[in-house]
């Protein structure tokens, strides 16, 4: 049997990944604030803005369930605070974005690596972004957590060379986050017109198509050879 743990699984890319990985030989666990009755996965309704309970639950579950042929953790969840200057960002929103985007992946990765040591094949995939590699005004917290994911992945790859580890920019996907960026006030978010142009120009990928590409990437024998990567280059 093969285990897949996916955060941010209730919608968008996370839900698409859960649907595509829900095969007879796979056990899929989705972690998100809300559950989706139509999602073919075991779902844990947990808010990753308070990530410690999620990490503790995963730790207990992995200790109680063993014998996997492979295990994969996909840190996909992200939270975009209101687009605009950091100095104008609500403190609670900022804290939640940082916790969901970086603290939760670090805690879950720690548990995953420790509790799956006996599993023959292990993969850890962090869903990053081009904004982790290119700064953008009006989205400082998102840029910071994605850059943090990239560097966290580099460090973990050095610590656990037997684990396939990658931090992947998935391209521009037509999700609720894109709707939020397009709906932002251009006065506080100078990039609003660019994101509207991506939509108007038909340049956004669907979540399902992106998930298909990511699943193929996960299954490649050279997964993890390049730690920080972009799906458009694979």
VODO-717716 format. One line per field, with one value per residue (C-alpha): x, y, z; residue in three letters; residue number from 1. Coordinates in Angstrom, 1 decimal, padded with zeros to 4 digits. Example, Ala and Ser with C-alpha at 12.3 -4.5 7.8 and 13.67 -1.06 7.14 Angstrom:
east	[012.3,013.7]
north	[-004.5,-001.1]
up	[007.8,007.1]
type	[ALA,SER]
seq	[1,2]
This chain:
east	[000.0,001.0,000.3,-000.3,-000.8,-002.0,-002.5,-005.0,-007.0,-010.6,-010.3,-008.2,-004.9,-005.0,-008.5,-007.4,-004.3,-006.4,-008.8,-006.1,-004.2,-007.3,-006.5,-007.3,-003.7,-003.4,-004.5,-005.0,-005.3,-006.4,-005.8,-007.8,-010.0,-013.1,-014.1,-015.6,-018.0,-017.3,-013.5,-012.3,-010.0,-009.8,-010.2,-008.9,-010.7,-007.8,-006.8,-003.1,-002.9,-002.7,-000.3,000.9,-002.4,-002.1,001.5,000.7,-002.3,-000.1,002.5,000.1,-001.5,001.8,002.9,-000.4,-000.3,002.8,003.9,003.7,005.5,005.8,004.9,004.5,003.8,002.6,002.7,000.3,-001.7,-001.2,-003.0,-002.9,-003.3,-005.1,-002.9,-001.2,001.8,003.0,002.7,-001.0,-001.6,-003.9,-001.7,-003.9,-004.0,-000.2,000.3,-002.1,-000.4,003.0,001.9,000.0,002.6,005.8,005.4,002.9,005.1,008.1,006.3,004.6,007.9,009.6,006.9,006.9,010.6,010.9,007.9,008.4,012.1,011.3,009.3,011.3,010.3,009.6,008.8,008.3,006.9,006.5,004.3,006.2,005.8,007.7,007.1,009.5,012.1,010.9,009.8,006.5,005.2,001.9,002.5,005.5,004.2,003.4,006.8,008.5,006.9,007.5,011.1,011.3,009.8,012.5,015.3,013.7,013.6,017.3,018.3,016.1,017.6,021.0,019.8,017.8,019.5,017.6,014.3,013.1,012.5,011.4,010.1,008.0,006.6,003.4,002.8,-000.2,-003.4,-007.0,-007.8,-009.6,-006.2,-006.1,-009.6,-008.4,-005.4,-007.5,-010.0,-007.5,-007.4,-004.8,-003.9,-002.5,-001.5,000.3,000.4,-003.4,-003.5,-000.9,-003.0,-006.1,-004.2,-003.3,-007.0,-008.0,-005.3,-006.2,-002.9,-004.1,-003.9,-006.8,-006.2,-006.9,-004.3,-001.7,-002.4,-001.9,001.5,002.5,001.5,003.6,006.5,006.1,006.3,009.5,012.5,014.6,012.1,014.2,017.3,016.7,015.4,014.1,012.2,009.4,006.8,007.2,010.8,010.2]
north	[000.0,003.6,006.5,010.1,013.0,016.2,019.6,022.1,019.2,020.7,022.7,023.8,022.0,020.0,018.5,017.7,015.9,013.9,012.9,011.7,009.8,008.1,004.7,001.2,000.6,004.1,005.6,009.3,011.6,015.2,018.0,021.2,023.5,022.1,018.6,017.9,015.0,014.2,013.9,010.3,010.6,010.3,014.0,015.7,019.0,021.0,024.6,024.8,028.3,026.3,023.7,021.8,019.7,018.6,017.5,015.7,013.9,012.9,011.6,009.5,008.2,007.2,005.4,003.4,002.6,000.9,-001.4,001.1,000.4,004.1,007.3,010.8,014.1,017.0,020.4,022.2,024.5,028.2,031.3,034.6,037.6,040.7,041.9,045.1,046.5,044.5,047.6,047.6,043.9,042.8,041.2,038.1,037.6,037.9,035.4,032.9,033.2,032.6,029.6,027.9,028.5,027.7,026.6,023.9,022.4,022.4,020.6,018.1,017.4,016.8,014.2,012.6,012.1,010.8,008.4,006.9,006.0,002.3,003.0,001.9,004.8,008.3,011.5,015.0,017.6,021.2,023.3,026.5,029.3,031.5,034.2,032.4,033.2,036.6,039.2,041.0,044.2,043.7,040.0,040.0,037.2,034.9,035.5,034.9,031.6,030.2,031.3,029.6,026.4,026.4,026.7,024.3,021.8,022.3,021.8,018.7,017.2,017.5,015.9,013.1,012.1,008.8,010.7,012.3,015.9,018.7,022.2,022.7,025.9,024.6,027.4,029.8,028.0,029.2,029.0,031.1,032.7,034.1,035.5,037.2,038.8,039.9,041.5,043.4,047.2,048.3,051.3,048.9,046.0,047.3,043.8,043.5,044.3,041.6,038.9,040.2,039.9,036.3,035.5,037.5,036.0,032.4,031.7,030.0,026.3,024.3,022.6,019.2,019.6,020.9,017.9,015.5,017.0,016.9,013.3,012.4,014.4,012.6,009.2,009.9,007.8,011.0,012.8,014.8,014.9,018.7,020.0,023.5,023.3,024.5,022.1,024.0,022.9,019.2]
up	[000.0,-000.7,001.6,000.5,002.9,001.2,002.9,001.6,000.2,000.3,-002.9,-005.8,-006.5,-003.3,-004.1,-007.6,-006.3,-003.8,-006.6,-008.9,-006.2,-004.9,-006.4,-004.9,-003.7,-002.2,001.1,000.8,003.8,003.3,005.8,005.5,007.4,005.7,004.6,001.1,001.2,-002.5,-002.0,-002.1,000.8,004.6,005.7,008.8,009.4,011.0,010.7,009.8,011.2,014.4,013.1,016.2,016.6,013.0,013.4,016.6,015.0,012.0,014.4,016.3,013.1,011.5,014.7,014.6,010.8,009.4,006.6,003.7,000.5,-000.1,001.7,000.3,002.0,-000.1,001.6,-000.6,001.8,001.5,002.8,001.0,003.2,001.8,-001.1,-000.2,001.6,004.6,006.8,006.1,006.6,009.5,012.1,012.6,008.8,008.6,011.4,009.9,006.4,007.9,010.0,007.2,004.6,006.5,010.1,009.2,006.4,008.8,011.6,009.3,007.5,010.8,011.8,008.4,008.2,011.7,011.6,008.1,008.5,007.8,004.6,001.5,-000.7,000.7,-001.1,000.3,-002.1,-001.1,-003.4,-003.9,-006.3,-008.7,-006.1,-003.8,-006.4,-007.6,-005.1,-005.7,-004.0,-002.2,-001.3,001.0,003.3,000.4,-001.2,002.1,002.9,-000.6,-000.5,003.0,001.5,-001.2,001.4,003.8,001.0,000.3,003.9,004.3,001.1,002.8,006.0,004.4,001.2,001.0,000.7,-002.6,-001.7,-004.1,-003.8,-007.0,-008.6,-010.2,-012.7,-012.7,-011.8,-012.0,-008.3,-005.6,-004.9,-008.4,-007.9,-004.8,-006.6,-009.5,-007.2,-005.2,-005.2,-007.8,-005.5,-002.9,-005.2,-008.3,-009.9,-010.1,-013.8,-014.6,-012.9,-014.7,-017.9,-017.2,-016.9,-019.9,-022.0,-021.2,-019.5,-016.4,-016.1,-014.5,-011.2,-012.7,-015.5,-013.1,-010.7,-013.6,-014.3,-010.6,-010.2,-013.3,-011.8,-008.4,-010.1,-012.0,-011.0,-010.8,-008.4,-006.0,-008.1,-008.6,-005.3,-006.3,-009.6,-011.8,-013.3,-016.6,-016.8,-016.0]
type	[UNK,UNK,UNK,UNK,UNK,UNK,UNK,UNK,UNK,UNK,UNK,UNK,UNK,UNK,UNK,UNK,UNK,UNK,UNK,UNK,UNK,UNK,UNK,UNK,UNK,UNK,UNK,UNK,UNK,UNK,UNK,UNK,UNK,UNK,UNK,UNK,UNK,UNK,UNK,UNK,UNK,UNK,UNK,UNK,UNK,UNK,UNK,UNK,UNK,UNK,UNK,UNK,UNK,UNK,UNK,UNK,UNK,UNK,UNK,UNK,UNK,UNK,UNK,UNK,UNK,UNK,UNK,UNK,UNK,UNK,UNK,UNK,UNK,UNK,UNK,UNK,UNK,UNK,UNK,UNK,UNK,UNK,UNK,UNK,UNK,UNK,UNK,UNK,UNK,UNK,UNK,UNK,UNK,UNK,UNK,UNK,UNK,UNK,UNK,UNK,UNK,UNK,UNK,UNK,UNK,UNK,UNK,UNK,UNK,UNK,UNK,UNK,UNK,UNK,UNK,UNK,UNK,UNK,UNK,UNK,UNK,UNK,UNK,UNK,UNK,UNK,UNK,UNK,UNK,UNK,UNK,UNK,UNK,UNK,UNK,UNK,UNK,UNK,UNK,UNK,UNK,UNK,UNK,UNK,UNK,UNK,UNK,UNK,UNK,UNK,UNK,UNK,UNK,UNK,UNK,UNK,UNK,UNK,UNK,UNK,UNK,UNK,UNK,UNK,UNK,UNK,UNK,UNK,UNK,UNK,UNK,UNK,UNK,UNK,UNK,UNK,UNK,UNK,UNK,UNK,UNK,UNK,UNK,UNK,UNK,UNK,UNK,UNK,UNK,UNK,UNK,UNK,UNK,UNK,UNK,UNK,UNK,UNK,UNK,UNK,UNK,UNK,UNK,UNK,UNK,UNK,UNK,UNK,UNK,UNK,UNK,UNK,UNK,UNK,UNK,UNK,UNK,UNK,UNK,UNK,UNK,UNK,UNK,UNK,UNK,UNK,UNK,UNK,UNK,UNK,UNK,UNK,UNK,UNK]
seq	[1,2,3,4,5,6,7,8,9,10,11,12,13,14,15,16,17,18,19,20,21,22,23,24,25,26,27,28,29,30,31,32,33,34,35,36,37,38,39,40,41,42,43,44,45,46,47,48,49,50,51,52,53,54,55,56,57,58,59,60,61,62,63,64,65,66,67,68,69,70,71,72,73,74,75,76,77,78,79,80,81,82,83,84,85,86,87,88,89,90,91,92,93,94,95,96,97,98,99,100,101,102,103,104,105,106,107,108,109,110,111,112,113,114,115,116,117,118,119,120,121,122,123,124,125,126,127,128,129,130,131,132,133,134,135,136,137,138,139,140,141,142,143,144,145,146,147,148,149,150,151,152,153,154,155,156,157,158,159,160,161,162,163,164,165,166,167,168,169,170,171,172,173,174,175,176,177,178,179,180,181,182,183,184,185,186,187,188,189,190,191,192,193,194,195,196,197,198,199,200,201,202,203,204,205,206,207,208,209,210,211,212,213,214,215,216,217,218,219,220,221,222,223,224,225,226,227,228,229,230,231,232,233,234]
